[in-house]
Amino acid sequence: MAWFKRTDKGIKTSTAEKKDAPDGLWFKTPNGNIIHTRELKNNAYVCPDDDFHVKIGSKEYFEILFDNNKFTELDKDMKSGDPLKFSDTKPYTSRIAATIDKTELNDAVRTAYGKMNGLDLVVACMDFNFIGGSMGSVVGEKIARAIDHSLKNKVPFLMISKSGGARMMEAGFSLMQMAKTSAKLALLDQAAIPYISLLTDPTTGGVTASYAMLGDFNIAEPEALIGFAGPRVIRETIGKDLPKGFQSSEFVLEHGFLDFIIDRRQLKSRLTTLLNLLNN
């Protein structure tokens, strides 16, 4: 016998009265675990069931790191030019404008300064949503100016990398940023100002070959893809299968290219401890 019995047959709710669940209310991890987005945010965008680190951008990292999400952004209005008049399926200027409209970002990196657990800190954080986090002239210039701010005020510098590499639409102008940022970091080293490089998923190409691997401490999030060329390119070049977990942060740590791997939920507290040790 049924517990409940419908007295009126058929659905009586009109289409206009139906309510849909809003988009983005739930998140499903690659392992199939489902979590409410509010709980995900409160857990530093890490799924508590399987420790999966969701890919996030500068907005979320600034929320996690800066006290009360208070910070002052540097050079926020800087945008890319088009010195090469580049065009592929669409002109570079049109691609930049469309990406700005879609992401509400002006380029693939944001730089800011503020306090982290009371300690002064300058942060440069890349956004993969902006043309794959590719490094163009604006990215290099904003990072260089953020380092200048660290030098002028003698404040530690944190670089959060998430990039597919150099931006092909800017060709040599993009590759020049590798040398420019590396030279600026050398000045930071001479001034004995701490530089911490956090590599997140993915960090590849010219970014890996320059500032991402030049930290006093090179650290990474779990299971992040870190390398120069991608695994598929390497496999096709050498004609052999690659080891399990190749180019994961765990693999890179095991082979001596990282100092340690850090869970995002512990990022703020461990960075604070590290900076206190360096300052003392």
DRENZANU-114587 format. One record per residue (C-alpha): residue in three letters; x, y, z. Coordinates in nm, 2 decimals. Layout:
# residues N
ATOM  code  east  north  up
ATOM  ALA  X  Y  Z
...
This chain:
# residues 280
ATOM  code  east  north  up
ATOM  MET  0.00  0.00  0.00
ATOM  ALA  0.14  0.34  -0.09
ATOM  TRP  0.20  0.59  0.18
ATOM  PHE  0.08  0.88  -0.03
ATOM  LYS  -0.18  0.90  -0.30
ATOM  ARG  -0.22  1.17  -0.56
ATOM  THR  -0.57  1.31  -0.55
ATOM  ASP  -0.53  1.51  -0.87
ATOM  LYS  -0.38  1.33  -1.16
ATOM  GLY  -0.13  1.51  -1.39
ATOM  ILE  0.11  1.79  -1.32
ATOM  LYS  -0.08  2.11  -1.24
ATOM  THR  0.21  2.35  -1.22
ATOM  SER  0.23  2.58  -1.52
ATOM  THR  0.55  2.63  -1.71
ATOM  ALA  0.58  2.99  -1.59
ATOM  GLU  0.56  2.88  -1.23
ATOM  LYS  0.84  2.62  -1.25
ATOM  LYS  1.17  2.70  -1.08
ATOM  ASP  1.50  2.58  -1.21
ATOM  ALA  1.80  2.52  -0.99
ATOM  PRO  2.05  2.80  -1.06
ATOM  ASP  2.36  2.72  -1.26
ATOM  GLY  2.69  2.67  -1.07
ATOM  LEU  2.52  2.56  -0.74
ATOM  TRP  2.70  2.23  -0.73
ATOM  PHE  3.05  2.12  -0.84
ATOM  LYS  3.14  1.77  -0.96
ATOM  THR  3.50  1.65  -0.93
ATOM  PRO  3.67  1.42  -1.18
ATOM  ASN  3.63  1.14  -0.93
ATOM  GLY  3.25  1.19  -0.93
ATOM  ASN  3.22  1.36  -0.59
ATOM  ILE  2.96  1.64  -0.58
ATOM  ILE  2.99  1.94  -0.34
ATOM  HIS  2.80  2.26  -0.29
ATOM  THR  2.99  2.56  -0.42
ATOM  ARG  2.95  2.74  -0.09
ATOM  GLU  3.12  2.46  0.09
ATOM  LEU  3.38  2.44  -0.18
ATOM  LYS  3.46  2.81  -0.13
ATOM  ASN  3.48  2.77  0.25
ATOM  ASN  3.73  2.48  0.20
ATOM  ALA  3.97  2.69  -0.02
ATOM  TYR  3.82  2.54  -0.34
ATOM  VAL  3.94  2.19  -0.24
ATOM  CYS  3.69  1.90  -0.24
ATOM  PRO  3.69  1.76  0.11
ATOM  ASP  3.60  1.40  -0.01
ATOM  ASP  3.89  1.35  -0.24
ATOM  ASP  4.12  1.65  -0.19
ATOM  PHE  4.08  1.75  -0.55
ATOM  HIS  4.21  2.11  -0.60
ATOM  VAL  3.97  2.30  -0.83
ATOM  LYS  4.14  2.53  -1.08
ATOM  ILE  4.09  2.88  -0.96
ATOM  GLY  4.21  3.23  -1.06
ATOM  SER  4.35  3.55  -0.91
ATOM  LYS  4.01  3.65  -0.75
ATOM  GLU  4.00  3.33  -0.55
ATOM  TYR  4.37  3.33  -0.45
ATOM  PHE  4.35  3.69  -0.34
ATOM  GLU  4.05  3.59  -0.12
ATOM  ILE  4.25  3.31  0.03
ATOM  LEU  4.57  3.50  0.10
ATOM  PHE  4.50  3.86  0.18
ATOM  ASP  4.36  3.94  0.52
ATOM  ASN  3.98  4.01  0.49
ATOM  ASN  4.04  4.02  0.11
ATOM  LYS  4.18  4.37  0.14
ATOM  PHE  4.45  4.46  -0.11
ATOM  THR  4.57  4.73  -0.35
ATOM  GLU  4.59  4.62  -0.71
ATOM  LEU  4.89  4.74  -0.92
ATOM  ASP  4.86  4.85  -1.29
ATOM  LYS  4.51  4.71  -1.32
ATOM  ASP  4.43  4.90  -1.64
ATOM  MET  4.73  4.78  -1.84
ATOM  LYS  4.62  4.60  -2.17
ATOM  SER  4.80  4.44  -2.46
ATOM  GLY  4.88  4.62  -2.78
ATOM  ASP  4.93  4.46  -3.12
ATOM  PRO  5.28  4.56  -3.24
ATOM  LEU  5.29  4.27  -3.49
ATOM  LYS  4.94  4.32  -3.64
ATOM  PHE  4.89  3.95  -3.58
ATOM  SER  4.59  3.77  -3.72
ATOM  ASP  4.50  3.39  -3.73
ATOM  THR  4.13  3.29  -3.73
ATOM  LYS  4.07  3.65  -3.61
ATOM  PRO  4.28  3.96  -3.55
ATOM  TYR  4.47  3.96  -3.22
ATOM  THR  4.30  4.29  -3.11
ATOM  SER  3.96  4.12  -3.16
ATOM  ARG  4.07  3.82  -2.96
ATOM  ILE  4.19  4.04  -2.67
ATOM  ALA  3.87  4.25  -2.67
ATOM  ALA  3.65  3.93  -2.67
ATOM  THR  3.85  3.77  -2.39
ATOM  ILE  3.83  4.09  -2.18
ATOM  ASP  3.45  4.09  -2.22
ATOM  LYS  3.43  3.72  -2.14
ATOM  THR  3.66  3.71  -1.83
ATOM  GLU  3.64  4.07  -1.70
ATOM  LEU  4.02  4.06  -1.68
ATOM  ASN  4.25  4.29  -1.87
ATOM  ASP  4.53  4.03  -1.92
ATOM  ALA  4.66  3.70  -1.79
ATOM  VAL  4.81  3.83  -1.46
ATOM  ARG  4.70  4.05  -1.17
ATOM  THR  4.94  4.20  -0.93
ATOM  ALA  4.86  4.34  -0.58
ATOM  TYR  5.00  4.41  -0.24
ATOM  GLY  4.84  4.38  0.10
ATOM  LYS  4.88  4.19  0.43
ATOM  MET  4.88  3.81  0.49
ATOM  ASN  4.83  3.73  0.86
ATOM  GLY  4.97  4.08  0.93
ATOM  LEU  5.28  4.04  0.71
ATOM  ASP  5.33  4.27  0.40
ATOM  LEU  5.33  4.08  0.08
ATOM  VAL  5.33  4.15  -0.30
ATOM  VAL  5.14  3.89  -0.51
ATOM  ALA  5.14  3.83  -0.88
ATOM  CYS  4.88  3.57  -0.98
ATOM  MET  4.81  3.43  -1.33
ATOM  ASP  4.47  3.36  -1.47
ATOM  PHE  4.44  3.06  -1.71
ATOM  ASN  4.10  3.18  -1.84
ATOM  PHE  4.27  3.46  -2.02
ATOM  ILE  4.41  3.30  -2.34
ATOM  GLY  4.54  3.00  -2.15
ATOM  GLY  4.73  3.21  -1.90
ATOM  SER  4.98  3.29  -2.18
ATOM  MET  5.27  3.52  -2.12
ATOM  GLY  5.27  3.83  -2.33
ATOM  SER  5.43  4.17  -2.29
ATOM  VAL  5.17  4.29  -2.04
ATOM  VAL  5.22  3.98  -1.82
ATOM  GLY  5.60  4.04  -1.82
ATOM  GLU  5.57  4.41  -1.76
ATOM  LYS  5.32  4.37  -1.47
ATOM  ILE  5.54  4.11  -1.30
ATOM  ALA  5.84  4.33  -1.35
ATOM  ARG  5.66  4.63  -1.19
ATOM  ALA  5.54  4.41  -0.90
ATOM  ILE  5.90  4.31  -0.84
ATOM  ASP  6.00  4.68  -0.85
ATOM  HIS  5.73  4.75  -0.58
ATOM  SER  5.88  4.47  -0.37
ATOM  LEU  6.23  4.62  -0.41
ATOM  LYS  6.12  4.97  -0.33
ATOM  ASN  5.93  4.87  -0.01
ATOM  LYS  6.15  4.57  0.08
ATOM  VAL  5.85  4.34  0.08
ATOM  PRO  5.85  3.96  0.00
ATOM  PHE  5.72  3.86  -0.34
ATOM  LEU  5.49  3.57  -0.42
ATOM  MET  5.44  3.45  -0.78
ATOM  ILE  5.14  3.22  -0.85
ATOM  SER  5.19  3.06  -1.19
ATOM  LYS  4.92  2.90  -1.41
ATOM  SER  5.01  2.91  -1.78
ATOM  GLY  5.04  2.74  -2.11
ATOM  GLY  5.36  2.93  -2.18
ATOM  ALA  5.45  3.22  -2.41
ATOM  ARG  5.18  3.40  -2.61
ATOM  MET  5.24  3.31  -2.98
ATOM  MET  5.05  3.62  -3.10
ATOM  GLU  5.33  3.84  -2.96
ATOM  ALA  5.62  3.62  -3.09
ATOM  GLY  5.96  3.77  -2.99
ATOM  PHE  5.79  4.03  -2.76
ATOM  SER  5.66  3.74  -2.55
ATOM  LEU  5.99  3.56  -2.53
ATOM  MET  6.16  3.88  -2.42
ATOM  GLN  5.96  3.87  -2.10
ATOM  MET  6.14  3.56  -1.99
ATOM  ALA  6.47  3.75  -1.98
ATOM  LYS  6.31  4.07  -1.83
ATOM  THR  6.14  3.89  -1.54
ATOM  SER  6.45  3.68  -1.47
ATOM  ALA  6.67  3.99  -1.46
ATOM  LYS  6.43  4.16  -1.22
ATOM  LEU  6.43  3.85  -0.99
ATOM  ALA  6.81  3.87  -0.99
ATOM  LEU  6.78  4.22  -0.84
ATOM  LEU  6.54  4.08  -0.58
ATOM  ASP  6.80  3.82  -0.49
ATOM  GLN  7.07  4.07  -0.46
ATOM  ALA  6.86  4.28  -0.22
ATOM  ALA  6.80  3.96  -0.01
ATOM  ILE  6.42  4.00  -0.04
ATOM  PRO  6.24  3.66  -0.03
ATOM  TYR  6.08  3.53  -0.35
ATOM  ILE  5.84  3.23  -0.33
ATOM  SER  5.71  3.07  -0.65
ATOM  LEU  5.39  2.87  -0.63
ATOM  LEU  5.33  2.64  -0.94
ATOM  THR  4.97  2.54  -1.00
ATOM  ASP  4.80  2.33  -1.26
ATOM  PRO  4.92  2.38  -1.53
ATOM  THR  5.26  2.55  -1.54
ATOM  THR  5.43  2.49  -1.87
ATOM  GLY  5.64  2.64  -2.15
ATOM  GLY  5.83  2.97  -2.12
ATOM  VAL  5.68  3.04  -1.78
ATOM  THR  5.84  2.72  -1.64
ATOM  ALA  6.17  2.81  -1.82
ATOM  SER  6.18  3.15  -1.64
ATOM  TYR  6.03  3.30  -1.33
ATOM  ALA  5.83  3.00  -1.22
ATOM  MET  6.14  2.80  -1.14
ATOM  LEU  6.36  3.08  -1.00
ATOM  GLY  6.21  3.11  -0.65
ATOM  ASP  6.41  3.10  -0.33
ATOM  PHE  6.14  2.83  -0.26
ATOM  ASN  5.97  2.66  -0.55
ATOM  ILE  5.64  2.50  -0.42
ATOM  ALA  5.34  2.35  -0.59
ATOM  GLU  4.99  2.23  -0.54
ATOM  PRO  4.91  1.86  -0.55
ATOM  GLU  4.89  1.68  -0.89
ATOM  ALA  4.97  2.00  -1.08
ATOM  LEU  5.10  1.96  -1.44
ATOM  ILE  5.45  2.11  -1.44
ATOM  GLY  5.69  2.09  -1.74
ATOM  PHE  5.82  2.26  -2.05
ATOM  ALA  5.67  2.07  -2.34
ATOM  GLY  5.35  1.88  -2.29
ATOM  PRO  5.35  1.50  -2.23
ATOM  ARG  5.20  1.43  -2.58
ATOM  VAL  5.47  1.63  -2.75
ATOM  ILE  5.75  1.45  -2.56
ATOM  ARG  5.59  1.11  -2.62
ATOM  GLU  5.57  1.17  -2.99
ATOM  THR  5.92  1.31  -3.00
ATOM  ILE  6.10  1.03  -2.82
ATOM  GLY  5.87  0.75  -2.94
ATOM  LYS  5.83  0.60  -2.59
ATOM  ASP  5.57  0.58  -2.32
ATOM  LEU  5.62  0.81  -2.03
ATOM  PRO  5.65  0.71  -1.66
ATOM  LYS  5.33  0.71  -1.46
ATOM  GLY  5.26  1.05  -1.32
ATOM  PHE  5.51  1.21  -1.55
ATOM  GLN  5.53  1.59  -1.50
ATOM  SER  5.29  1.59  -1.20
ATOM  SER  5.41  1.80  -0.91
ATOM  GLU  5.48  1.48  -0.71
ATOM  PHE  5.70  1.35  -0.99
ATOM  VAL  5.88  1.69  -1.02
ATOM  LEU  5.93  1.69  -0.64
ATOM  GLU  6.08  1.34  -0.64
ATOM  HIS  6.33  1.45  -0.90
ATOM  GLY  6.45  1.75  -0.71
ATOM  PHE  6.28  2.05  -0.89
ATOM  LEU  6.05  2.15  -0.60
ATOM  ASP  6.10  2.22  -0.23
ATOM  PHE  5.76  2.09  -0.12
ATOM  ILE  5.40  2.04  -0.22
ATOM  ILE  5.14  2.24  -0.03
ATOM  ASP  4.77  2.18  0.02
ATOM  ARG  4.58  2.49  -0.07
ATOM  ARG  4.39  2.48  0.26
ATOM  GLN  4.72  2.53  0.44
ATOM  LEU  4.87  2.78  0.19
ATOM  LYS  4.82  3.10  0.40
ATOM  SER  4.94  2.95  0.73
ATOM  ARG  5.25  2.78  0.58
ATOM  LEU  5.35  3.08  0.37
ATOM  THR  5.32  3.29  0.69
ATOM  THR  5.55  3.04  0.88
ATOM  LEU  5.80  3.04  0.59
ATOM  LEU  5.82  3.42  0.57
ATOM  ASN  5.85  3.45  0.95
ATOM  LEU  6.15  3.20  0.94
ATOM  LEU  6.31  3.40  0.65
ATOM  ASN  6.26  3.73  0.83
ATOM  ASN  6.42  3.60  1.15
